[in-house]
Amino acid sequence: MATAELYPQFSLDASLGLASFTASDFFNRQSALWSVGPAFSWPVFRHGQIKSMIRVRDEQAQQALIAYRQSILTATQEVEDALAANEEEHKRQAMLAASHAAQLRALDHARALYKGGMTDFRAILDQQQRALQAESAVDQSMAKQRLDRIALYKALGGGWNGEMR
């Protein structure tokens, strides 16, 4: 639009009106006025100002483009970070679940040893504590994975009404 001001502008002007010296002649046909004519405008003496305004608008457009590209890069980075965090926590959760399962098997083994008289009850208590710690770690990992999914949904713009798994 700023560039358009460098060129001449042509227009067709028209006007219609009523004029009368007395109120009784106001609505007579002779009191009607009208005019039609071309109009021409060209801001020759503002050429430098217009060129400067064009440069300003071009720079503003470039800044807007840079800001737009930066926002796209930031959004992409947020999505990639959230996806990576979710995937890593999923892998960690699988490892913690396997560890918990191993602790439960060790607890069963400790109980069997206790029933066979090969160990004292303290071994069962220690193994129960390890199994509970492993279970707690799995629960914490599940909570962290839900938070990571929330961060992913937020990075993607949110607005879904789906069930989280």
OpenMM code with the backbone's topology and positions (N, CA, C; nanometers):
from openmm import Vec3, app, unit

residues = "MET ALA THR ALA GLU LEU TYR PRO GLN PHE SER LEU ASP ALA SER LEU GLY LEU ALA SER PHE THR ALA SER ASP PHE PHE ASN ARG GLN SER ALA LEU TRP SER VAL GLY PRO ALA PHE SER TRP PRO VAL PHE ARG HIS GLY GLN ILE LYS SER MET ILE ARG VAL ARG ASP GLU GLN ALA GLN GLN ALA LEU ILE ALA TYR ARG GLN SER ILE LEU THR ALA THR GLN GLU VAL GLU ASP ALA LEU ALA ALA ASN GLU GLU GLU HIS LYS ARG GLN ALA MET LEU ALA ALA SER HIS ALA ALA GLN LEU ARG ALA LEU ASP HIS ALA ARG ALA LEU TYR LYS GLY GLY MET THR ASP PHE ARG ALA ILE LEU ASP GLN GLN GLN ARG ALA LEU GLN ALA GLU SER ALA VAL ASP GLN SER MET ALA LYS GLN ARG LEU ASP ARG ILE ALA LEU TYR LYS ALA LEU GLY GLY GLY TRP ASN GLY GLU MET ARG".split()
positions = [
    Vec3(0.0821, -0.1180, 0.0000),
    Vec3(0.0000, 0.0000, 0.0000),
    Vec3(0.0873, 0.1255, 0.0000),
    Vec3(0.1994, 0.1189, 0.0686),
    Vec3(0.2862, 0.2364, 0.0722),
    Vec3(0.3441, 0.2640, -0.0651),
    Vec3(0.3718, 0.1616, -0.1426),
    Vec3(0.4258, 0.1794, -0.2774),
    Vec3(0.3230, 0.2441, -0.3695),
    Vec3(0.1965, 0.2181, -0.3473),
    Vec3(0.0911, 0.2749, -0.4321),
    Vec3(0.0885, 0.4267, -0.4239),
    Vec3(0.1365, 0.4834, -0.3152),
    Vec3(0.1362, 0.6283, -0.3011),
    Vec3(0.2376, 0.6966, -0.3930),
    Vec3(0.3299, 0.6213, -0.4512),
    Vec3(0.4268, 0.6787, -0.5439),
    Vec3(0.3633, 0.7138, -0.6788),
    Vec3(0.2522, 0.6522, -0.7108),
    Vec3(0.1906, 0.6671, -0.8415),
    Vec3(0.0718, 0.7631, -0.8346),
    Vec3(0.0365, 0.8223, -0.9478),
    Vec3(-0.0781, 0.9145, -0.9482),
    Vec3(-0.2080, 0.8401, -0.9205),
    Vec3(-0.3011, 0.9131, -0.8623),
    Vec3(-0.4314, 0.8566, -0.8321),
    Vec3(-0.5375, 0.9325, -0.9107),
    Vec3(-0.6219, 0.8590, -0.9775),
    Vec3(-0.7306, 0.9173, -1.0558),
    Vec3(-0.8616, 0.8754, -0.9910),
    Vec3(-0.9568, 0.9675, -0.9910),
    Vec3(-1.0882, 0.9339, -0.9380),
    Vec3(-1.1939, 1.0171, -1.0098),
    Vec3(-1.3147, 0.9760, -0.9996),
    Vec3(-1.4271, 1.0463, -1.0590),
    Vec3(-1.5147, 1.0934, -0.9442),
    Vec3(-1.5244, 1.2249, -0.9280),
    Vec3(-1.6023, 1.2846, -0.8202),
    Vec3(-1.7364, 1.3320, -0.8722),
    Vec3(-1.8381, 1.3191, -0.7890),
    Vec3(-1.9711, 1.3668, -0.8234),
    Vec3(-2.0359, 1.4227, -0.6985),
    Vec3(-2.1200, 1.5260, -0.7198),
    Vec3(-2.1930, 1.5822, -0.6064),
    Vec3(-2.3315, 1.6235, -0.6542),
    Vec3(-2.4252, 1.6206, -0.5612),
    Vec3(-2.5637, 1.6547, -0.5902),
    Vec3(-2.6163, 1.7323, -0.4708),
    Vec3(-2.6912, 1.8392, -0.4960),
    Vec3(-2.7410, 1.9187, -0.3864),
    Vec3(-2.8539, 2.0103, -0.4287),
    Vec3(-2.9051, 2.0849, -0.3334),
    Vec3(-3.0119, 2.1812, -0.3569),
    Vec3(-2.9653, 2.3172, -0.3053),
    Vec3(-2.9970, 2.4239, -0.3802),
    Vec3(-2.9626, 2.5600, -0.3364),
    Vec3(-3.0760, 2.6536, -0.3765),
    Vec3(-3.1139, 2.7390, -0.2856),
    Vec3(-3.2217, 2.8335, -0.3135),
    Vec3(-3.2072, 2.9514, -0.2190),
    Vec3(-3.2500, 3.0720, -0.2693),
    Vec3(-3.2467, 3.1901, -0.1850),
    Vec3(-3.3699, 3.1992, -0.0965),
    Vec3(-3.4773, 3.1352, -0.1385),
    Vec3(-3.6011, 3.1388, -0.0598),
    Vec3(-3.6475, 2.9973, -0.0324),
    Vec3(-3.7196, 2.9800, 0.0737),
    Vec3(-3.7650, 2.8472, 0.1141),
    Vec3(-3.8668, 2.7909, 0.0164),
    Vec3(-3.9436, 2.8756, -0.0470),
    Vec3(-4.0463, 2.8262, -0.1391),
    Vec3(-3.9850, 2.7687, -0.2661),
    Vec3(-3.8671, 2.8164, -0.3085),
    Vec3(-3.8016, 2.7654, -0.4290),
    Vec3(-3.7054, 2.6491, -0.3994),
    Vec3(-3.7019, 2.6046, -0.2758),
    Vec3(-3.6026, 2.5048, -0.2357),
    Vec3(-3.6198, 2.3717, -0.3072),
    Vec3(-3.7438, 2.3288, -0.3291),
    Vec3(-3.7672, 2.1992, -0.3930),
    Vec3(-3.8018, 2.2104, -0.5406),
    Vec3(-3.7779, 2.3254, -0.6009),
    Vec3(-3.7981, 2.3408, -0.7457),
    Vec3(-3.6826, 2.2765, -0.8198),
    Vec3(-3.7116, 2.2468, -0.9438),
    Vec3(-3.6103, 2.1850, -1.0278),
    Vec3(-3.4914, 2.2777, -1.0516),
    Vec3(-3.5147, 2.4078, -1.0530),
    Vec3(-3.4080, 2.5036, -1.0799),
    Vec3(-3.3117, 2.5163, -0.9612),
    Vec3(-3.3519, 2.4698, -0.8451),
    Vec3(-3.2630, 2.4815, -0.7292),
    Vec3(-3.1670, 2.3625, -0.7180),
    Vec3(-3.1795, 2.2648, -0.8059),
    Vec3(-3.0921, 2.1469, -0.8009),
    Vec3(-2.9531, 2.1822, -0.8543),
    Vec3(-2.8520, 2.1357, -0.7826),
    Vec3(-2.7118, 2.1536, -0.8232),
    Vec3(-2.6479, 2.0168, -0.8369),
    Vec3(-2.5647, 2.0027, -0.9340),
    Vec3(-2.4903, 1.8798, -0.9501),
    Vec3(-2.3613, 1.9093, -1.0237),
    Vec3(-2.2657, 1.8215, -0.9990),
    Vec3(-2.1390, 1.8339, -1.0711),
    Vec3(-2.0738, 1.6968, -1.0777),
    Vec3(-2.0055, 1.6732, -1.1891),
    Vec3(-1.9313, 1.5500, -1.2104),
    Vec3(-1.7998, 1.5899, -1.2735),
    Vec3(-1.6928, 1.5297, -1.2254),
    Vec3(-1.5654, 1.5632, -1.2851),
    Vec3(-1.4539, 1.4726, -1.2366),
    Vec3(-1.3491, 1.4648, -1.3134),
    Vec3(-1.2360, 1.3814, -1.2730),
    Vec3(-1.1515, 1.4549, -1.1686),
    Vec3(-1.0813, 1.3734, -1.0897),
    Vec3(-0.9867, 1.4287, -0.9922),
    Vec3(-0.8541, 1.3574, -1.0115),
    Vec3(-0.7474, 1.4298, -0.9904),
    Vec3(-0.6136, 1.3764, -1.0113),
    Vec3(-0.5272, 1.4232, -0.8938),
    Vec3(-0.4513, 1.3271, -0.8355),
    Vec3(-0.3603, 1.3654, -0.7284),
    Vec3(-0.2318, 1.2854, -0.7417),
    Vec3(-0.1204, 1.3529, -0.7198),
    Vec3(0.0099, 1.2881, -0.7285),
    Vec3(0.1030, 1.3602, -0.6331),
    Vec3(0.1397, 1.2960, -0.5226),
    Vec3(0.2225, 1.3623, -0.4220),
    Vec3(0.3704, 1.3673, -0.4640),
    Vec3(0.3998, 1.4463, -0.5637),
    Vec3(0.5354, 1.4549, -0.6180),
    Vec3(0.6329, 1.5098, -0.5147),
    Vec3(0.5900, 1.6056, -0.4367),
    Vec3(0.6810, 1.6701, -0.3427),
    Vec3(0.7027, 1.5877, -0.2156),
    Vec3(0.6293, 1.4793, -0.2004),
    Vec3(0.6471, 1.3896, -0.0855),
    Vec3(0.7148, 1.2595, -0.1265),
    Vec3(0.7803, 1.2574, -0.2405),
    Vec3(0.8415, 1.1365, -0.2946),
    Vec3(0.9434, 1.0763, -0.1969),
    Vec3(1.0291, 1.1582, -0.1391),
    Vec3(1.1301, 1.1091, -0.0443),
    Vec3(1.0663, 1.0531, 0.0818),
    Vec3(0.9642, 1.1205, 0.1317),
    Vec3(0.8946, 1.0740, 0.2505),
    Vec3(0.8265, 0.9398, 0.2236),
    Vec3(0.7682, 0.9271, 0.1066),
    Vec3(0.7001, 0.8022, 0.0711),
    Vec3(0.8007, 0.6893, 0.0581),
    Vec3(0.9157, 0.7153, -0.0042),
    Vec3(1.0200, 0.6121, -0.0177),
    Vec3(1.0688, 0.5679, 0.1208),
    Vec3(1.0859, 0.6637, 0.2119),
    Vec3(1.1273, 0.6296, 0.3486),
    Vec3(1.0220, 0.5439, 0.4171),
    Vec3(0.8949, 0.5776, 0.3962),
    Vec3(0.7871, 0.4997, 0.4558),
    Vec3(0.7855, 0.3580, 0.3982),
    Vec3(0.8150, 0.3442, 0.2712),
    Vec3(0.8217, 0.2110, 0.2094),
    Vec3(0.9319, 0.1291, 0.2750),
    Vec3(1.0484, 0.1901, 0.2971),
    Vec3(1.1592, 0.1193, 0.3628),
    Vec3(1.1202, 0.0781, 0.5056),
    Vec3(1.0520, 0.1676, 0.5758),
    Vec3(1.0076, 0.1362, 0.7123),
    Vec3(0.9124, 0.0174, 0.7101),
    Vec3(0.8156, 0.0202, 0.6183),
    Vec3(0.7182, -0.0888, 0.6090),
    Vec3(0.7859, -0.2206, 0.5702),
    Vec3(0.8854, -0.2134, 0.4807),
    Vec3(0.9592, -0.3342, 0.4441),
    Vec3(1.0331, -0.3921, 0.5655),
    Vec3(1.0953, -0.3057, 0.6431),
    Vec3(1.1665, -0.3514, 0.7631),
    Vec3(1.0698, -0.4083, 0.8657),
    Vec3(0.9541, -0.3465, 0.8809),
    Vec3(0.8542, -0.3988, 0.9733),
    Vec3(0.8050, -0.5359, 0.9280),
    Vec3(0.7888, -0.5517, 0.7977),
    Vec3(0.7466, -0.6822, 0.7450),
    Vec3(0.8546, -0.7871, 0.7706),
    Vec3(0.9820, -0.7494, 0.7524),
    Vec3(1.0921, -0.8425, 0.7789),
    Vec3(1.0968, -0.8805, 0.9272),
    Vec3(1.0774, -0.7836, 1.0149),
    Vec3(1.0763, -0.8117, 1.1582),
    Vec3(0.9609, -0.9036, 1.1951),
    Vec3(0.8461, -0.8813, 1.1355),
    Vec3(0.7309, -0.9675, 1.1618),
    Vec3(0.7585, -1.1096, 1.1125),
    Vec3(0.8241, -1.1210, 0.9970),
    Vec3(0.8577, -1.2533, 0.9441),
    Vec3(0.9572, -1.3245, 1.0353),
    Vec3(1.0555, -1.2521, 1.0831),
    Vec3(1.1546, -1.3109, 1.1739),
    Vec3(1.0865, -1.3554, 1.3034),
    Vec3(0.9988, -1.2722, 1.3584),
    Vec3(0.9270, -1.3082, 1.4811),
    Vec3(0.8386, -1.4306, 1.4579),
    Vec3(0.7754, -1.4374, 1.3411),
    Vec3(0.6910, -1.5523, 1.3081),
    Vec3(0.7745, -1.6798, 1.2993),
    Vec3(0.8865, -1.6717, 1.2300),
    Vec3(0.9743, -1.7893, 1.2180),
    Vec3(1.0277, -1.8314, 1.3547),
    Vec3(1.0617, -1.7347, 1.4395),
    Vec3(1.1117, -1.7658, 1.5726),
    Vec3(1.0036, -1.8353, 1.6556),
    Vec3(0.8807, -1.7889, 1.6434),
    Vec3(0.7730, -1.8535, 1.7192),
    Vec3(0.7498, -1.9960, 1.6708),
    Vec3(0.7648, -2.0188, 1.5409),
    Vec3(0.7512, -2.1554, 1.4877),
    Vec3(0.8632, -2.2438, 1.5403),
    Vec3(0.9868, -2.1913, 1.5407),
    Vec3(1.0992, -2.2693, 1.5924),
    Vec3(1.0824, -2.2997, 1.7412),
    Vec3(1.0361, -2.2014, 1.8165),
    Vec3(1.0149, -2.2216, 1.9598),
    Vec3(0.9075, -2.3266, 1.9834),
    Vec3(0.7980, -2.3169, 1.9098),
    Vec3(0.6897, -2.4148, 1.9253),
    Vec3(0.7361, -2.5548, 1.8869),
    Vec3(0.8122, -2.5651, 1.7795),
    Vec3(0.8644, -2.6953, 1.7374),
    Vec3(0.9571, -2.7523, 1.8431),
    Vec3(1.0425, -2.6675, 1.8992),
    Vec3(1.1347, -2.7126, 2.0047),
    Vec3(1.0572, -2.7607, 2.1270),
    Vec3(0.9525, -2.6881, 2.1659),
    Vec3(0.8719, -2.7287, 2.2812),
    Vec3(0.8060, -2.8642, 2.2570),
    Vec3(0.7537, -2.8844, 2.1371),
    Vec3(0.6896, -3.0125, 2.1053),
    Vec3(0.7923, -3.1248, 2.1061),
    Vec3(0.9079, -3.1016, 2.0445),
    Vec3(1.0114, -3.2055, 2.0406),
    Vec3(1.0627, -3.2378, 2.1803),
    Vec3(1.0810, -3.1364, 2.2638),
    Vec3(1.1260, -3.1599, 2.4013),
    Vec3(1.0224, -3.2405, 2.4793),
    Vec3(0.8954, -3.2049, 2.4626),
    Vec3(0.7899, -3.2762, 2.5338),
    Vec3(0.7793, -3.4204, 2.4855),
    Vec3(0.7926, -3.4424, 2.3554),
    Vec3(0.7902, -3.5792, 2.3024),
    Vec3(0.9073, -3.6614, 2.3553),
    Vec3(1.0249, -3.6011, 2.3552),
    Vec3(1.1438, -3.6723, 2.4037),
    Vec3(1.1307, -3.7046, 2.5521),
    Vec3(1.0840, -3.6083, 2.6315),
    Vec3(1.0674, -3.6324, 2.7752),
    Vec3(0.9654, -3.7430, 2.7995),
    Vec3(0.8569, -3.7428, 2.7242),
    Vec3(0.7547, -3.8454, 2.7387),
    Vec3(0.8096, -3.9833, 2.7031),
    Vec3(0.8858, -3.9893, 2.5950),
    Vec3(0.9436, -4.1173, 2.5518),
    Vec3(1.0460, -4.1684, 2.6534),
    Vec3(1.1303, -4.0802, 2.7032),
    Vec3(1.2305, -4.1207, 2.8025),
    Vec3(1.1639, -4.1696, 2.9310),
    Vec3(1.0608, -4.0994, 2.9737),
    Vec3(0.9916, -4.1418, 3.0966),
    Vec3(0.9201, -4.2738, 3.0749),
    Vec3(0.8699, -4.2967, 2.9547),
    Vec3(0.8054, -4.4251, 2.9232),
    Vec3(0.9078, -4.5388, 2.9350),
    Vec3(1.0273, -4.5184, 2.8808),
    Vec3(1.1333, -4.6204, 2.8910),
    Vec3(1.1739, -4.6405, 3.0362),
    Vec3(1.1875, -4.5300, 3.1099),
    Vec3(1.2264, -4.5377, 3.2509),
    Vec3(1.1203, -4.6123, 3.3304),
    Vec3(0.9946, -4.5850, 3.3001),
    Vec3(0.8851, -4.6509, 3.3701),
    Vec3(0.8876, -4.8016, 3.3443),
    Vec3(0.9181, -4.8425, 3.2230),
    Vec3(0.9263, -4.9857, 3.1917),
    Vec3(1.0392, -5.0509, 3.2712),
    Vec3(1.1526, -4.9823, 3.2812),
    Vec3(1.2648, -5.0369, 3.3585),
    Vec3(1.2293, -5.0449, 3.5071),
    Vec3(1.1613, -4.9425, 3.5595),
    Vec3(1.1221, -4.9437, 3.7004),
    Vec3(1.0186, -5.0531, 3.7276),
    Vec3(0.9279, -5.0753, 3.6332),
    Vec3(0.8283, -5.1819, 3.6493),
    Vec3(0.8974, -5.3187, 3.6516),
    Vec3(0.9984, -5.3359, 3.5654),
    Vec3(1.0742, -5.4616, 3.5663),
    Vec3(1.1491, -5.4781, 3.6981),
    Vec3(1.2041, -5.3694, 3.7491),
    Vec3(1.2737, -5.3738, 3.8776),
    Vec3(1.1766, -5.4082, 3.9899),
    Vec3(1.0572, -5.3500, 3.9853),
    Vec3(0.9565, -5.3807, 4.0872),
    Vec3(0.9181, -5.5282, 4.0819),
    Vec3(0.9003, -5.5807, 3.9630),
    Vec3(0.8658, -5.7224, 3.9477),
    Vec3(0.9782, -5.8100, 4.0040),
    Vec3(1.1034, -5.7711, 3.9785),
    Vec3(1.2169, -5.8472, 4.0320),
    Vec3(1.2196, -5.8395, 4.1846),
    Vec3(1.1861, -5.7241, 4.2405),
    Vec3(1.1828, -5.7099, 4.3869),
    Vec3(1.0729, -5.7972, 4.4472),
    Vec3(0.9595, -5.8059, 4.3783),
    Vec3(0.8524, -5.8930, 4.4284),
    Vec3(0.8927, -6.0399, 4.4234),
    Vec3(0.9640, -6.0778, 4.3175),
    Vec3(1.0138, -6.2167, 4.3096),
    Vec3(1.1152, -6.2427, 4.4208),
    Vec3(1.2001, -6.1440, 4.4484),
    Vec3(1.2980, -6.1591, 4.5568),
    Vec3(1.2284, -6.1686, 4.6922),
    Vec3(1.1170, -6.0941, 4.7070),
    Vec3(1.0405, -6.1022, 4.8319),
    Vec3(0.9816, -6.2411, 4.8489),
    Vec3(0.9264, -6.2985, 4.7414),
    Vec3(0.8735, -6.4352, 4.7481),
    Vec3(0.9849, -6.5333, 4.7839),
    Vec3(1.1011, -6.5118, 4.7283),
    Vec3(1.2162, -6.5989, 4.7565),
    Vec3(1.2573, -6.5858, 4.9034),
    Vec3(1.2576, -6.4603, 4.9545),
    Vec3(1.2939, -6.4398, 5.0957),
    Vec3(1.1919, -6.5066, 5.1873),
    Vec3(1.0632, -6.5002, 5.1514),
    Vec3(0.9611, -6.5673, 5.2323),
    Vec3(0.9816, -6.7192, 5.2320),
    Vec3(1.0159, -6.7715, 5.1139),
    Vec3(1.0407, -6.9162, 5.1044),
    Vec3(1.1609, -6.9558, 5.1897),
    Vec3(1.2646, -6.8732, 5.1879),
    Vec3(1.3819, -6.9029, 5.2712),
    Vec3(1.3467, -6.8958, 5.4192),
    Vec3(1.2623, -6.7999, 5.4562),
    Vec3(1.2211, -6.7852, 5.5963),
    Vec3(1.1396, -6.9060, 5.6409),
    Vec3(1.0473, -6.9503, 5.5533),
    Vec3(0.9646, -7.0664, 5.5874),
    Vec3(1.0505, -7.1926, 5.5991),
    Vec3(1.1570, -7.1976, 5.5230),
    Vec3(1.2477, -7.3126, 5.5280),
    Vec3(1.3461, -7.3020, 5.6436),
    Vec3(1.3421, -7.1907, 5.7169),
    Vec3(1.4306, -7.1729, 5.8309),
    Vec3(1.5722, -7.1336, 5.7935),
    Vec3(1.5922, -7.0852, 5.6729),
    Vec3(1.7273, -7.0540, 5.6277),
    Vec3(1.7646, -6.9071, 5.6504),
    Vec3(1.6694, -6.8239, 5.6914),
    Vec3(1.6988, -6.6832, 5.7167),
    Vec3(1.6044, -6.6310, 5.8242),
    Vec3(1.6344, -6.5137, 5.8740),
    Vec3(1.5484, -6.4557, 5.9773),
    Vec3(1.4438, -6.3635, 5.9125),
    Vec3(1.3517, -6.3144, 5.9957),
    Vec3(1.2418, -6.2319, 5.9456),
    Vec3(1.2899, -6.0953, 5.8960),
    Vec3(1.4018, -6.0507, 5.9429),
    Vec3(1.4572, -5.9217, 5.9005),
    Vec3(1.4822, -5.9191, 5.7490),
    Vec3(1.5201, -6.0293, 5.6897),
    Vec3(1.5425, -6.0373, 5.5447),
    Vec3(1.4116, -6.0109, 5.4697),
    Vec3(1.3007, -6.0599, 5.5225),
    Vec3(1.1705, -6.0352, 5.4597),
    Vec3(1.1367, -5.8870, 5.4698),
    Vec3(1.1596, -5.8294, 5.5877),
    Vec3(1.1295, -5.6878, 5.6059),
    Vec3(1.2133, -5.5995, 5.5129),
    Vec3(1.3402, -5.6321, 5.5015),
    Vec3(1.4279, -5.5547, 5.4112),
    Vec3(1.3812, -5.5661, 5.2671),
    Vec3(1.3435, -5.6877, 5.2280),
    Vec3(1.2986, -5.7071, 5.0898),
    Vec3(1.1644, -5.6400, 5.0657),
    Vec3(1.0755, -5.6375, 5.1646),
    Vec3(0.9485, -5.5667, 5.1516),
    Vec3(0.9726, -5.4170, 5.1333),
    Vec3(1.0694, -5.3643, 5.2075),
    Vec3(1.1020, -5.2220, 5.1947),
    Vec3(1.1531, -5.1918, 5.0541),
    Vec3(1.2397, -5.2773, 5.0006),
    Vec3(1.2906, -5.2567, 4.8643),
    Vec3(1.1767, -5.2656, 4.7618),
    Vec3(1.0850, -5.3596, 4.7816),
    Vec3(0.9726, -5.3746, 4.6885),
    Vec3(0.8821, -5.2517, 4.6947),
    Vec3(0.8575, -5.1994, 4.8130),
    Vec3(0.7747, -5.0799, 4.8260),
    Vec3(0.8440, -4.9573, 4.7648),
    Vec3(0.9740, -4.9477, 4.7811),
    Vec3(1.0481, -4.8377, 4.7189),
    Vec3(1.0399, -4.8468, 4.5667),
    Vec3(1.0506, -4.9680, 4.5144),
    Vec3(1.0402, -4.9873, 4.3693),
    Vec3(0.9002, -4.9519, 4.3206),
    Vec3(0.7984, -4.9914, 4.3970),
    Vec3(0.6612, -4.9573, 4.3606),
    Vec3(0.6396, -4.8057, 4.3645),
    Vec3(0.6948, -4.7404, 4.4643),
    Vec3(0.6851, -4.5948, 4.4750),
    Vec3(0.7533, -4.5273, 4.3556),
    Vec3(0.8679, -4.5793, 4.3145),
    Vec3(0.9384, -4.5231, 4.1987),
    Vec3(0.8539, -4.5376, 4.0721),
    Vec3(0.7840, -4.6511, 4.0565),
    Vec3(0.6961, -4.6706, 3.9407),
    Vec3(0.5815, -4.5694, 3.9447),
    Vec3(0.5230, -4.5506, 4.0617),
    Vec3(0.4136, -4.4536, 4.0749),
    Vec3(0.4607, -4.3117, 4.0427),
    Vec3(0.5783, -4.2756, 4.0920),
    Vec3(0.6335, -4.1422, 4.0633),
    Vec3(0.6603, -4.1253, 3.9141),
    Vec3(0.7079, -4.2318, 3.8516),
    Vec3(0.7336, -4.2265, 3.7076),
    Vec3(0.6031, -4.2100, 3.6295),
    Vec3(0.4982, -4.2765, 3.6738),
    Vec3(0.3682, -4.2619, 3.6070),
    Vec3(0.3170, -4.1185, 3.6198),
    Vec3(0.3350, -4.0598, 3.7383),
    Vec3(0.2931, -3.9203, 3.7581),
    Vec3(0.3758, -3.8266, 3.6699),
    Vec3(0.5053, -3.8521, 3.6617),
    Vec3(0.5918, -3.7689, 3.5771),
    Vec3(0.5529, -3.7828, 3.4310),
    Vec3(0.5190, -3.9036, 3.3883),
    Vec3(0.4785, -3.9233, 3.2492),
    Vec3(0.3479, -3.8493, 3.2198),
    Vec3(0.2562, -3.8456, 3.3144),
    Vec3(0.1325, -3.7684, 3.2939),
    Vec3(0.1624, -3.6199, 3.2819),
    Vec3(0.2538, -3.5708, 3.3638),
    Vec3(0.2940, -3.4302, 3.3537),
    Vec3(0.3615, -3.4016, 3.2199),
    Vec3(0.4417, -3.4967, 3.1734),
    Vec3(0.5055, -3.4802, 3.0422),
    Vec3(0.4013, -3.4765, 2.9310),
    Vec3(0.2982, -3.5570, 2.9428),
    Vec3(0.1912, -3.5551, 2.8422),
    Vec3(0.1146, -3.4234, 2.8459),
    Vec3(0.0927, -3.3721, 2.9654),
    Vec3(0.0271, -3.2416, 2.9763),
    Vec3(0.1117, -3.1355, 2.9085),
    Vec3(0.2433, -3.1412, 2.9304),
    Vec3(0.3338, -3.0455, 2.8651),
    Vec3(0.3271, -3.0612, 2.7128),
    Vec3(0.3159, -3.1852, 2.6650),
    Vec3(0.3039, -3.2097, 2.5210),
    Vec3(0.1737, -3.1518, 2.4676),
    Vec3(0.0635, -3.1770, 2.5357),
    Vec3(-0.0651, -3.1237, 2.4915),
    Vec3(-0.0617, -2.9712, 2.4907),
    Vec3(0.0017, -2.9152, 2.5912),
    Vec3(0.0124, -2.7688, 2.5988),
    Vec3(0.0973, -2.7161, 2.4825),
    Vec3(0.2078, -2.7837, 2.4522),
    Vec3(0.2937, -2.7403, 2.3416),
    Vec3(0.2220, -2.7523, 2.2072),
    Vec3(0.1333, -2.8500, 2.1959),
    Vec3(0.0584, -2.8674, 2.0719),
    Vec3(-0.0634, -2.7759, 2.0629),
    Vec3(-0.0924, -2.7047, 2.1698),
    Vec3(-0.2041, -2.6118, 2.1673),
    Vec3(-0.3195, -2.6537, 2.2554),
    Vec3(-0.3180, -2.7758, 2.3056),
    Vec3(-0.4222, -2.8205, 2.3979),
    Vec3(-0.5576, -2.8284, 2.3325),
    Vec3(-0.6592, -2.8413, 2.4162),
    Vec3(-0.7956, -2.8413, 2.3665),
    Vec3(-0.8546, -2.9779, 2.3387),
    Vec3(-0.7817, -3.0867, 2.3690),
    Vec3(-0.8370, -3.2187, 2.3432),
    Vec3(-0.9135, -3.2669, 2.4642),
    Vec3(-1.0184, -3.3401, 2.4382),
    Vec3(-1.0977, -3.3980, 2.5460),
    Vec3(-1.0882, -3.5489, 2.5408),
    Vec3(-0.9683, -3.6003, 2.5281),
    Vec3(-0.9473, -3.7437, 2.5190),
    Vec3(-0.8984, -3.7997, 2.6514),
    Vec3(-0.9051, -3.9314, 2.6603),
    Vec3(-0.8591, -3.9976, 2.7811),
    Vec3(-0.7085, -4.0196, 2.7720),
    Vec3(-0.6369, -3.9835, 2.8795),
    Vec3(-0.4921, -4.0039, 2.8814),
    Vec3(-0.4630, -4.1481, 2.9220),
    Vec3(-0.3649, -4.2056, 2.8601),
    Vec3(-0.3271, -4.3440, 2.8941),
    Vec3(-0.1932, -4.3446, 2.9593),
] * unit.nanometer
topology = app.Topology()
chain = topology.addChain("A")
for resn in residues:
    res = topology.addResidue(resn, chain)
    for name in ("N", "CA", "C"):
        topology.addAtom(name, app.Element.getBySymbol(name[0]), res)
